[in-house]
């Protein structure tokens, strides 16, 4: 039997090798094209970095593209010929060819010669005037490669940039455009930059009223010095442009139709029903659904002023970003009024339904044995006060129960509601002009209330009110400032009888008792101001590198300390109406860096650092629980369970046998994550990751004991984990599955923090304690 299996394997191998023998299947006198070689022979003035860039660019332009190869073997062509010619168009052979094979690409001298003018034009557009290229086929058996010898001449650089103007209106606009040219003396000659300059000039002229002006109307004259290899560039308006393109247009009327719908277009656009606003806009809104002050904030195209493409783009962008309109389009009507050219502007706006409701039911199953569900009901009004204000009211209720842990389990309940009102403007006693920002600034105010019932132990009530502003400085920079942030946390003593009983139990560890006592004393008022700065790298950059920086600064209790000095009974802190207020400074930064290594391969990185310093009224205490830092879980260090690390040497990992329903955090957090993401196809993606970090207390060590406070040896307390992941991309959202395992634990396990040598996938106990499965929606960072 063993010999029979061996013979069958040998026969199968011989058949596969014979079937995949590409050479015997190729037509007579044909060679399989295996790729392109670019040999650059450059002038001595051309640096090696430019030569490498030329070689890479020309290789990308070369045609035809060879068949896919594996270690130099065209395996897809081999699979194409494996079963021979199909007998039926829908048979197995035809299906196999379409699914796994690839039709051979044959070498052709004609195809090679077709690339030469493309290469020469590419070099000329980059300033290497006079460069040349030749091509030849090099055959090797049934294979052939295209070899190009590229002779690269010395590159030309810009000597000067000039603008040819006269006294006509369009030429005056050209003179104005010359002030911000993107081409500078000493730059290498690049035809792409010249095209960008023509587009910039065209936009600048259009911003000065020339509605019909196009980039094609800008002439470029190049004066080359073949000795110095310098180029003088001159830009001018072509003399034969259409008359309409040389005339500035003035805005006559601005019509706004904020209830436009195709089915009722006749009534929605009836100009006889229009009313005029203080800004002379003509609005057709018979129901007065929108307050005309909304259009004052959005529309920057003003009657009586010159047409500006910048103001037009700004207006459209604001209509889209304000969030009240589903579709936005516009139309211009040119006309002649006496000796002046004028434009009537029409904005057709289709609003979203003003009110909507949404219900969401979630199911959760955590790695700490908690299973539960949550219902969220949301109601939204997109035009609450008739100026596109967004009012969102959420109500939620959830239950979470814990599977038996050593014969005991607890059940948690969560109830809450909140309301957020967002204004597409700055709410202030003073009126602001919103200059030329594409998105209007926002004023956000929120009021909310949450109740958490922790089994039969205790109840935490939390009420919060926030008021703040958010605005974009440009496409890369965003600011958020919340001057008023009030959070009141209250633990009613009559709802914590179970916790009092547990504290009196002498069998529980002392460290757990301290945490429970801390919960009973957690009544606190947080009066803070928060500033957030966001920076994103340019979205249109061709660089493989992108990054994002988010920083937060929060200060709490400083104003309260100036006005409230009365001590709280049975407490060493001062308070407001008998409730102690927190006083701290909290700073953190989140930096994310992404590098595209290949078409389907990305390296993603994140570094987070945060510190909270308590002082004054909170000196000697930790940060309030809602402001503490935590690590572990699906968006943090994925090889550890949620909140299972720290502070410092303290841990809630199962190996330490500490009750896993205890929560705790730190005042200082350091975390670093790196992840290699490989996209297999449109829907499936894989990942390999490494996470590291921990949290520490800043001053207080009574609760968590020795090793919890941040010190010079913090690096010796870093937790490290690794793992693999699978992601399913469904376009609208991404589902993530990550499996992680610790490499280093902050505390010692059998004399060492490193646990790499203890990895044992065959051990059930090891898998239970060290394999952590995470499910998430979206990327972790």
Long-range contacts (C-beta under 8 A, 24 or more apart in sequence): 16-82, 19-78, 19-81, 19-82, 19-83, 20-75, 20-78, 20-79, 20-81, 20-82, 21-78, 22-74, 22-77, 22-78, 22-81, 22-104, 22-142, 23-141, 23-142, 25-81, 26-104, 26-142, 30-106, 30-107, 31-106, 31-107, 31-137, 31-139, 31-142, 31-143, 31-144, 32-67, 32-74, 32-77, 32-104, 32-105, 32-106, 32-107, 32-142, 32-143, 32-144, 33-64, 33-66, 33-67, 33-105, 33-106, 33-107, 33-108, 33-144, 33-145, 33-146, 34-66, 34-69, 34-72, 34-74, 34-143, 34-144, 34-145, 35-66, 35-145, 35-146, 36-62, 36-66, 36-145, 36-146, 36-147, 36-148, 37-145, 37-146, 37-147, 37-148, 38-62, 38-148, 38-150, 39-147, 39-148, 39-149, 39-150, 40-150, 40-152, 41-149, 41-150, 41-151, 41-152, 42-152, 43-152, 43-153, 43-154, 45-154, 45-155, 46-128, 46-152, 46-154, 46-155, 50-155, 51-152, 54-123, 54-126, 54-128, 54-150, 54-152, 57-122, 58-119, 58-122, 58-148, 58-150, 61-115, 61-118, 61-119, 61-122, 62-115, 62-146, 62-148, 63-111, 63-114, 63-115, 64-105, 64-108, 64-111, 65-105, 66-105, 67-102, 67-104, 67-105, 68-102, 74-102, 74-104, 76-100, 76-101, 76-102, 77-101, 77-102, 77-103, 77-104, 80-104, 107-137, 107-139, 107-144, 107-145, 107-146, 109-135, 109-137, 111-146, 112-136, 112-137, 112-146, 112-148, 115-146, 115-148, 116-148, 119-148, 119-150, 123-150, 123-152, 124-191, 125-190, 125-191, 125-192, 126-155, 126-188, 126-189, 126-190, 126-191, 127-155, 127-156, 127-157, 127-188, 127-189, 127-190, 127-231, 128-152, 128-153, 128-154, 128-155, 128-156, 129-153, 129-156, 129-224, 154-229, 155-188, 155-189, 155-229, 156-188, 156-189, 156-224, 156-229, 156-230, 156-231, 157-186, 157-187, 157-188, 157-189, 157-229, 157-230, 157-231, 158-183, 158-184, 158-185, 158-186, 158-187, 158-188, 158-189, 158-230, 158-231, 158-233, 159-185, 159-225, 159-228, 159-230, 159-231, 159-232, 160-185, 160-232, 160-233, 161-185, 161-232, 161-233, 161-234, 161-235, 162-232, 162-233, 162-234, 162-235, 163-234, 163-235, 163-236, 164-221, 164-234, 164-235, 164-236, 165-236, 168-246, 169-246, 169-247, 169-248, 170-205, 170-210, 170-213, 170-237, 170-241, 170-245, 170-246, 171-237, 173-204, 173-205, 173-208, 173-209, 173-210, 173-248, 174-201, 174-205, 174-235, 174-236, 174-237, 176-204, 176-208, 177-201, 177-204, 177-205, 178-235, 180-204, 183-233, 189-231, 194-220, 194-233, 197-235, 198-235, 201-235, 203-309, 203-310, 206-307, 206-308, 206-309, 207-308, 207-309, 207-310, 207-311, 208-248, 208-306, 208-308, 209-248, 209-249, 209-250, 209-306, 209-307, 209-308, 210-245, 210-246, 210-247, 210-248, 210-249, 210-307, 211-244, 211-249, 211-307, 211-332, 211-334, 211-343, 212-242, 212-244, 212-245, 212-247, 213-241, 213-245, 214-245, 217-241, 217-245, 244-334, 244-341, 247-341, 248-306, 248-307, 248-341, 249-306, 249-307, 249-334, 249-341, 249-342, 249-343, 250-304, 250-305, 250-306, 250-307, 250-340, 250-341, 250-342, 250-343, 251-301, 251-302, 251-303, 251-304, 251-305, 251-306, 251-307, 251-342, 251-343, 251-345, 252-303, 252-335, 252-337, 252-342, 252-343, 252-344, 253-282, 253-303, 253-344, 253-345, 254-280, 254-281, 254-282, 254-299, 254-301, 254-302, 254-303, 254-344, 254-345, 254-347, 255-281, 255-282, 255-283, 255-284, 255-344, 255-345, 255-346, 255-347, 256-281, 256-282, 256-283, 256-284, 256-285, 256-295, 256-299, 256-347, 256-349, 257-283, 257-284, 257-285, 257-346, 257-347, 257-348, 257-349, 258-283, 258-284, 258-285, 258-289, 258-290, 258-295, 258-325, 258-349, 258-351, 259-284, 259-285, 259-286, 259-287, 259-289, 259-349, 259-351, 260-327, 260-348, 260-349, 260-350, 261-350, 269-346, 269-348, 279-303, 280-304, 288-386, 289-351, 289-354, 289-383, 289-386, 290-324, 290-383, 290-386, 290-387, 290-388, 291-385, 291-386, 291-387, 293-387, 294-322, 294-386, 294-387, 294-388, 294-424, 297-387, 297-424, 297-425, 297-434, 297-440, 298-322, 298-440, 299-347, 300-436, 301-345, 307-343, 310-436, 312-345, 313-438, 314-436, 314-437, 314-438, 315-347, 317-438, 317-439, 318-438, 318-439, 318-440, 319-347, 319-349, 321-438, 321-439, 321-440, 322-388, 322-424, 322-440, 323-352, 323-382, 323-388, 323-390, 323-424, 324-351, 324-352, 324-382, 324-383, 324-388, 325-349, 325-350, 325-351, 325-352, 326-350, 326-351, 326-352, 351-382, 351-383, 352-382, 353-382, 354-381, 354-382, 354-383, 355-379, 355-380, 355-381, 355-382, 356-380, 356-382, 362-398, 364-400, 366-641, 366-642, 367-641, 367-642, 367-772, 367-773, 367-774, 368-402, 368-641, 368-642, 368-644, 368-660, 368-661, 369-402, 369-403, 369-405, 369-409, 369-660, 370-400, 370-401, 370-402, 370-403, 370-412, 371-400, 371-401, 371-402, 371-403, 372-398, 372-399, 372-400, 372-401, 372-412, 373-398, 373-399, 374-398, 374-399, 374-414, 384-421, 385-423, 387-423, 387-424, 387-425, 388-424, 389-421, 389-422, 389-423, 389-424, 390-420, 390-421, 390-422, 391-419, 391-420, 391-421, 391-422, 392-419, 392-420, 392-422, 393-417, 393-418, 393-419, 394-418, 394-419, 402-661, 405-659, 405-660, 405-661, 410-454, 410-455, 410-456, 410-457, 410-661, 411-455, 412-452, 412-453, 412-454, 412-455, 413-451, 413-452, 413-453, 414-450, 414-451, 414-452, 414-453, 415-450, 415-451, 416-448, 416-449, 416-450, 416-451, 417-448, 417-449, 418-446, 418-447, 418-448, 418-449, 418-464, 419-446, 419-447, 419-448, 420-444, 420-445, 420-446, 421-445, 421-446, 426-469, 426-471, 437-471, 437-472, 437-473, 437-474, 438-472, 438-475, 439-471, 439-472, 441-469, 441-470, 441-471, 441-472, 442-469, 442-470, 442-471, 443-467, 443-468, 443-469, 444-468, 444-469, 444-470, 453-495, 454-661, 455-498, 455-661, 456-498, 457-496, 457-498, 457-499, 457-502, 457-516, 458-491, 458-495, 458-496, 458-498, 458-499, 458-519, 458-520, 459-491, 459-492, 459-495, 459-496, 460-489, 460-490, 460-491, 460-519, 460-522, 461-489, 461-490, 461-491, 461-492, 462-487, 462-488, 462-489, 462-490, 462-626, 463-487, 463-488, 463-490, 464-488, 468-530, 475-536, 475-538, 475-539, 476-535, 476-536, 476-537, 476-538, 477-533, 477-534, 477-535, 478-533, 478-534, 478-535, 479-531, 479-532, 479-533, 479-534, 480-530, 480-531, 480-532, 480-534, 481-529, 481-530, 481-531, 481-532, 482-529, 482-530, 482-531, 483-529, 484-529, 485-526, 485-527, 485-528, 485-529, 485-530, 485-554, 486-525, 486-526, 486-527, 487-525, 487-526, 487-528, 487-624, 487-626, 488-524, 488-525, 488-526, 488-579, 489-522, 489-523, 489-524, 489-525, 489-526, 489-624, 489-625, 489-626, 490-523, 490-579, 491-519, 491-520, 491-522, 491-523, 493-520, 496-520, 508-659, 509-658, 511-650, 511-658, 511-703, 511-704, 511-705, 512-658, 512-659, 512-662, 514-702, 514-703, 515-662, 515-664, 515-703, 518-703, 521-571, 522-624, 522-625, 523-579, 523-580, 524-579, 524-580, 524-581, 524-582, 524-624, 525-560, 525-575, 525-576, 525-579, 525-580, 525-581, 525-582, 526-556, 526-557, 526-581, 526-582, 526-624, 526-626, 526-627, 527-556, 527-557, 527-559, 527-560, 527-581, 527-582, 528-554, 528-555, 528-556, 528-557, 528-582, 529-554, 529-555, 529-556, 530-554, 544-595, 544-596, 544-597, 545-593, 545-594, 545-595, 545-596, 546-593, 546-594, 547-591, 547-592, 547-593, 547-594, 548-591, 548-592, 549-589, 549-590, 549-591, 549-592, 550-589, 550-590, 551-587, 551-588, 551-589, 551-590, 552-586, 552-587, 552-588, 552-589, 553-585, 553-586, 553-587, 554-584, 554-585, 554-586, 554-587, 554-627, 555-584, 555-585, 555-586, 556-581, 556-582, 556-583, 556-584, 556-585, 556-586, 557-581, 557-582, 557-583, 557-584, 557-616, 557-617, 557-618, 558-583, 558-616, 560-617, 561-616, 561-617, 573-617, 573-618, 574-617, 580-617, 581-617, 582-614, 582-617, 582-618, 582-623, 582-624, 582-627, 583-614, 583-615, 583-616, 583-617, 583-618, 583-619, 584-612, 584-613, 584-614, 584-615, 584-618, 584-623, 584-624, 584-627, 585-612, 585-613, 585-615, 586-610, 586-611, 586-612, 586-613, 586-623, 586-627, 587-611, 587-612, 588-629, 588-669, 592-781, 600-678, 600-679, 600-680, 601-676, 601-677, 601-678, 601-679, 602-676, 602-677, 602-679, 603-674, 603-675, 603-676, 603-677, 604-674, 604-675, 604-676, 604-677, 604-779, 604-781, 605-672, 605-673, 605-674, 605-675, 606-671, 606-672, 606-673, 606-674, 606-781, 607-671, 607-672, 608-669, 608-670, 608-671, 608-672, 608-693, 609-669, 609-670, 609-671, 610-668, 610-669, 611-667, 611-668, 611-669, 611-698, 612-667, 612-668, 612-698, 613-667, 613-698, 614-667, 614-698, 614-699, 619-699, 620-699, 620-700, 621-700, 622-666, 622-667, 622-697, 622-698, 622-700, 622-703, 623-665, 623-667, 623-698, 625-663, 625-665, 628-664, 628-665, 628-666, 628-667, 628-695, 629-665, 629-666, 629-667, 629-668, 629-669, 629-695, 630-665, 630-666, 630-669, 630-695, 631-669, 631-671, 631-693, 631-694, 631-695, 631-719, 633-774, 634-736, 634-738, 634-774, 634-775, 634-776, 634-780, 635-776, 635-780, 635-781, 636-671, 636-691, 636-693, 636-780, 637-671, 637-673, 637-691, 637-692, 637-693, 637-719, 637-721, 637-740, 638-689, 638-691, 638-721, 638-723, 638-738, 638-740, 638-772, 638-774, 638-780, 639-691, 639-719, 639-720, 639-721, 639-722, 639-723, 639-740, 639-741, 639-742, 639-743, 639-770, 639-772, 640-719, 640-721, 640-740, 640-742, 640-772, 641-772, 645-693, 645-694, 645-695, 645-719, 645-746, 646-694, 646-695, 646-696, 646-708, 646-717, 646-719, 646-746, 647-694, 647-695, 647-696, 647-697, 647-704, 647-708, 647-709, 648-694, 648-695, 648-696, 648-697, 648-704, 648-707, 648-708, 648-709, 648-710, 648-717, 648-746, 649-706, 649-707, 649-708, 649-717, 649-746, 649-747, 650-704, 650-705, 650-707, 650-708, 650-747, 651-745, 651-746, 651-747, 653-745, 653-769, 654-768, 654-769, 655-745, 655-749, 655-769, 656-747, 664-703, 664-704, 665-695, 666-694, 666-695, 666-696, 666-697, 666-708, 667-695, 667-696, 667-697, 667-698, 667-699, 667-710, 668-695, 668-696, 668-697, 668-698, 668-710, 669-693, 669-694, 669-695, 670-694, 670-714, 670-718, 673-780, 673-781, 675-725, 675-780, 675-781, 677-727, 682-729, 683-728, 683-729, 683-730, 684-726, 684-727, 684-728, 684-729, 685-726, 685-727, 685-728, 685-729, 686-724, 686-725, 686-726, 686-727, 687-724, 687-725, 687-726, 687-727, 687-738, 688-722, 688-723, 688-724, 688-725, 689-722, 689-723, 689-724, 689-725, 689-738, 689-740, 690-720, 690-721, 690-722, 691-720, 691-721, 691-722, 691-740, 692-718, 692-719, 692-720, 692-721, 693-718, 693-719, 694-718, 694-719, 694-746, 716-753, 717-746, 718-744, 718-746, 719-744, 719-745, 719-746, 720-744, 721-772, 723-772, 727-779, 733-777, 733-778, 734-777, 734-778, 734-779, 735-775, 735-776, 735-777, 736-774, 736-775, 736-776, 736-777, 736-778, 736-779, 736-780, 737-773, 737-774, 737-775, 738-773, 738-774, 738-776, 738-780, 739-771, 739-772, 739-773, 739-774, 740-771, 740-772, 740-774, 741-770, 741-771, 741-772, 742-770
